Amino acid sequence: MISSTAASDGNSPSAFRADATTIGVVGLAHATSHFFQLLLPPLFPWLATEFSLSFAELGTLASLFYLVSALGQAAAGFVVDKVGARAVMFGGLVLFAAAAVVGALANGYAMLVAASALAGIGNSSFHPVDYSIINQRVSARRIGHAYSAHGLSGTLGYASATLVMVLMAQQFGWRTALAAAAGFALCVLVVAVIFRDAIDTRALASAHTARHTRASGQPPESSLAFMRQPVVWLCFLFFFVITFSNSAIQNFSTPALQAIAGLKLTVAATALTGYLLFSAVGQLAGGFAISRQSADPERIIAGALTGSALLFFLAASGIAGGTATLLLVMLAGLGTGVAGPSRDLLIKRATPAGATGRVYGMVYSGLDAGLAVSAPIFGWLMDHDLPRSIFIGAGAAMLISMLIGLGVGRFVKQQSA
C-alpha cells in the first residue's frame, strides 16, 4: 500500500530546481490556508463592538469554519483525484479572497457567517491538494524536507495572521484589514498560476493509474474502495486525537498557566508563541530525521510525542515553579514539530495507490473535526476551575495518538511484507 511518488530520484540540478519550485509554491499556499484559518478571530474585539456580538456568537464563527472545513476536506479529496490538485488550489485561493471581501463588506452577523463558511470551504481543499502535489511531484530524496517545509509554512501562517490582522485593524480599521487579506490571497493565486507547471498532477496521476491497471490486470477500484481500509480510519483517528493537544494549548494555555504558575497575563501569553517557535524548529529537525534511509517514522513519532507529553504532565503538576513551567510548555512544541514530517510520511506509506487526494482529504478532516469538538470540552474544564486538566489532557492526547501511530506503522509493515 505505497502511494505514488515522483519519478525522478532528484540527483540532477534540474530536479533540484523542480523540487524547490514545487515545495515553494505548495508552502506558500499552505501558509495562506493557515493565515485564513485565523482570518476573523484576531478581529473579534472589533467585530464584537461593531455588531454588538456575544462571545458565543463569535465562537460560533470559529466553530463554523472548522465544521465546514472538516466536511469539505473529505469531498475535496475526491475532486483532487478527479481533476487534479492544481485547479482545486486555484479554487481554494479564490474562495479565500471572496471570504475576505464578504467580511470586509459585512453589515451584520449573517455576512460574517457567510465569510466564515466561504473561508472554511476554501480551507478544506489544501491538505488533499498539498499532499497530492508533494507526493507526486517531489523526488524521494527530498520528500522529508518537503513535509518539513510544509509544516513550517503552516506554523508561519498561524504566527503571522494574528500579528498582521491586529496591526492592520489598529492602523487602518478592521474592514481594511480584511480587504488586504483578500489582496494577499489573490497575490498568492497569481504566483500559483505563474508556476502552474510545478504543481500539475494530472499527467502523473493518469500515468500511475494506467501502470497500476496494467500491472494488476484489473480495472481501477471504486473511488470509495479506500474507505474499506482499516488503516485509513486509524489515520483519521490519529489526527482527531492529536488535535486535542493542539486545541488545548492554542486556546487555553494562557489562563491555565496564570492559574497553575501564578504568571502575569503578558508573561503567560508568550507560551503559545514559544510553543510555535519550538514546533517550527522541531519541524526542520524532523525533516532531516526522516530523510535518512533507515528512518522509522512511527518510532520517531513515538519518541517525540512521548517527550512532549511528559513535559505537559510536569507543567500540570506545577512543581517546577512559574517561569520553569512556562518553559516546559514551550519546549513541548519541539516534540510536536519533530513528529510532523514523520506523521506525513507514515500516512503516505499507508495510502492506497491512486487515492492520495481522497485519503488525505478524509484523514486530515480529522484535524478540523478534532478542533471543532475539543475546544468546548477544554472550555468546560476551565469553566469548572480545572486548569491542570488543560496540560493533562494535552499530554494524554499525545500518548493516545502515539499508540495509534504505532498501530498504523505496524499495519503498513504487515501489508508491505
N, C-alpha and C positions, 0 to 999 in steps of 0.2 A: 504494500500500500504506500508507494512512494509517489509523490506528486511530480509534475513536470518541472524540469529545470532548464536553465539557459543552455544552449547548445555549445557555446564557447567555453573553453577552460580558463579564459581570462588572462593568458600569458602575454599576448601581444599588446603593443601600445594602443592600437585602435580599440581593442577590447576593454582596456582600462578606461579610455575616454568614454566609450559607450556605457560602461557600468557607472562611471561617475556622473554622467548626464542623467541617466535613469534614476539613480539614487537621489540626486539633487532635486529633480522635478517632483518625485514622489515625496521627499522630505518636506519640500515647500508646501505641497498640497496637504500633507498630514498636519503640519504646523497650523495651517489655515483652519482645518477642521477643529483642532483643539482650541484655537482662538475663538471660533464661533460657538463652541460649547459654553463659553463664558461671555457671550455677546451681551446678554441682558443683566445677569446677576451683579456685575460691578456697578450698574446704573440703578439698582433697586432704590437707593436713598432718593434719587431724583424722581424716579417714577412714582414712588410712594407719595411724595409731596405733590407732584403734578396732577395725579389722578386719584388721590386720597385712597390709596390701596392699603389693605391689611397685610401683615406678614404671611398669612395663609394664602392670600391671593398671589402674592409674589412667589411664594414657594411652589404654588401650583404651576406657574410658568416654567420653573426649572424642572419639575417632575414631568410636565407635559413634553418638554424637549426630549428627555431620556426615554419616555414611554414610546413616543413616535419613532425615535431613532432605533430603539430595540426591535420594534415590529418591522420597521423598514429595512433593517440590515439583512434579515433573513430573505426578504424578497429581492433586495438589491443584488445579492449573490447570484440568483438565477439570471438576472438581467446582464450582469457582468459576463457570465459564461455564454450568454446568447449573443450579445452584440459587441463584446469586448470591453476592456476596462477604460479605455481612453474616453469614449463617448460618455460613459457614466460619470467619470471625473469631471468632464466639462459641465454636465448637467448639475452635479452637486455644487460646483462653484457658482453657477448661475442662480441656483436656489439660495445660496448664502447671500449673494448680493440682493436678491429680491426680499429676503427676510429682513435685512438691514434697512432697506428702503421703506418697507412697510412699517417697521418700528420707528423710523425717523418721522414718518408722516402720521403716526398714531394719534387719534383723537379720543381714545378711550381704551378700556381694558380689552375689548374684543379684538382690536387691531394688534395689541401686544400678544394675545393668544395666537393670532394668525402668524405673527412674526416668529414666535417660538416654535410653532408647528412647522413652518417652512424651513427654519433652521434645522429642526430635527430630521426632516425628510432629507435635506441636503447632507447632513452628517452621516446618515445611515449608509451612504454609498462608500465611504472612504476606506473602511477596513477591507472589504472584499476587493475594492479597486486596488489599493496599495499592495496587498499581498499577492494578488494575481500578477501584477506587473513585476514585483520583485522576484517572485518565484520563477517566472517565465523568462525574464529578460536579464537578470543579473547572474554572472558566472558563479559557479560553485565556490570558487576560492574566496569570493568577496561576499557571499551570502550572509555571513555573520556580521560583517561590517555594515551591510545594508540594513539588517534588523536593528543594529545598534543605532545607526543614524536615524532610522525611522522612529524608534522610541525616544531618542534625544530630541528630535524635532517636535514631537508631541509635547514633551515637557517644556520646551521653549515657547510653544504656542500658548500653553496654560500660563506660564510665567509672564508673558508679555501682555496678555489680554487685559488683566486687571489693571496693570500699570498704564497701558495706553488708553483704555476706555475711561478710566478715572481722570487722568490728566487732561484728556480731550474735553471731557464733560466740565471739569473745573474751569478750563480756559475759554471754551467756546460754546458750552451747553451740550446737553445730552443728545439733542437731535443732530447736531453737527458731528458728534462722536459716532453715531450710528451711520450717518451719511459717509463719513470717512471709512468706516468698516466696509461699506458696500463698495467703495472705490478700491479698497485693498483686495477684496475678493475678485473684482474684475481685472486688476493688475496681475494677480496670480493666474487667472484664466488666460490672459494674453501670453504669459510665459509658457503655460502648458500647451497652448496652440502652436507657439513658435517651435517648441521642442517635441511636437506631437509624435514624431517618428520614434523617439526614445521610450515612449510609453504605449506603443501599439502592440497589443497582444493577439490580435485576430488571426494573423497567419500562423503564429506559433501554436495557438490553441487548435486550429483546424488541422495542422500537421500532426500534432500529438494524437488527436482523435483518430486520424487515418492510420497512424502507426499502430495504435492500440487495437483497432479493428482488424488490421492485417495479422497482427501477432496472435490474437486470441481466436480469430476465425469466427467471432461472434459479433452481431450488431451492437452498437452502443447501448448501454443500460439506460433505463428510465432516469430522467433528471432527478427523481426523488429517491433513487436507489441508495444514495449515500446515507439517507436517514435510517436505514436498517443497520448501519454500522454502530455497535455499542460505543466504539472509541470516539465517535463524533459527539455523542451525548456526554461522555466523560470530559471531553474538552470544553463543552458548553458549561458543564458543572464547575470545572476548574475556574473559568472566568467569572462565573456567577459568584462563587465563594470568595475569590481573591479580591473582588471589588469591594467586599465588606470592609476590608482593611483600609483600602484607599478612601472610601467614603468616611470612615471614622476619623481618619487623620485630616482630610481636607475640610471637613465640616465642623469638627468638634475638638480638635487638638488644643486650640487656644483656650476655651473655657475650662477644659479638663485640666490643663497644666496650671491654670490660675487656682483651681480648687485643690489639686494634689500638692503642688510645689509652692504655692503662695507667690507666684510670679506676677508682676505687673502686666497689664494688658499689652502694652507695647513690646515687652520682652517675650511674653508667651506667643504673641502673634508671629514672631520670627521662626517658630518651629516649622511651619509649613514651608516657608522659603528655604530653610536649611534642609529639610527633608527632600524637597525637589532638587536642590543643588547636588546633594549626595546621590540622589537617584540618577541624575544626569551623569555623574562620574562613574557610577556603577554600570550604567548602560554602555559607556565606552569600554570599560574593562570587560564586560560581558560579551561584547562583540569580538574582542580578541580571544576570549576564552573558548568560544565555540568555533573559531576559525582553525583550531588545531584538528588534525585528522583523528586524533584519539579522543576528541571531546565526547562526553556522555551528557547530553542536555538535562536528562532527568536528575542526575546526580548533582549537577551544578545548581539546578532549581532547588533541590532538597537542602543542600548546604546553605545557600543564600537565604532562603525563606526561613529556615530554622534559626539562623543567626539573627535575623530581623525580629522574629517572634520573641526570642529570648530578651532582646533589648526592650521590646514593648512591655514584656512582663516585669522587667526591672523598673521601667518607668512607672508602671501601675503601682508598684509597691511603695514608691516614694522614698525608699531608703537612701537613695543617692543624694538627696538634697535638691534645692531649687535649680541652680544652673546646670548641675550634672544631669538632672532628669531631662532638662531641655535638650542637652547634647545627646542623650540616649535616643530620644525621639528623632532627632536629626540624622544620627548615624544609621538608624533603621532603614532610611531611604537607600543606603548603599546596597543592601541585600536585595531590596526590591528591584533596583536598577540592574544588578548583575543577573538576576533571574529572567529579565525581559527578553533578551535575544535568544536564550536557551528555550524559553517558552515558545517563541515563534518558530524556532527550528523544530521543536518536538511536534508542533501541530502540523507543520509542513510534512514531516515524515508520516504522520497519521492520516494525511489527506488522501482519499482515493484518487486514482489517476483521472484527470479530466474534470474534476469537480472543485477546483480551487476556489472559485468565486462563491459557489454555493456553501461550501464547508466553512470558509472564513466568515461569510455573512451570518450563517447560523451560529457558529461558535462565538463570534465576537458580539453577537446580540446579547450574550450573557453578561457582558460588561454593563451595557445600558440597563438591562433588567436588574442587575445587582444594585446599581446606583439608585434606581427608582424605588427598590424595596428597602435597602439598608438605611438610607437617611432617616426615614421616620422611626425606625427601630432605635437607632442610636439617639435620636432626638428625644424619644420617650425615656430612655435611660437617663439622659441628662436632666429632663424634667423631674425625674424621681430622685435626684441628688445622688447619682451613681457615676461620678466622673471616672473612677478607676476602670469601670467597665468599658470605657472607650478604648483604652490600650489593651485590656484583657481580650476584648472582642477582636481587635485588630490582630493581635498575636495568634488567637485561636483560629481565625480565618486563614492566616498564613500556614499554620500547621495542617489544617484540613486540606487546603488546596495543594500543599506539598505532597500529601499522601495520594491525592487524586492524580497529581503529575507523575508520581512513581507508577501508578496503575496504568496511565497512558503509555509510559515508556515500556512497561512490561508487555502490554498488548501489542505495541508496534514491533518489538523484537520477536514475539511469537509469530506474528504474521509474516515477517520477513525471513524467518528461519527456513 
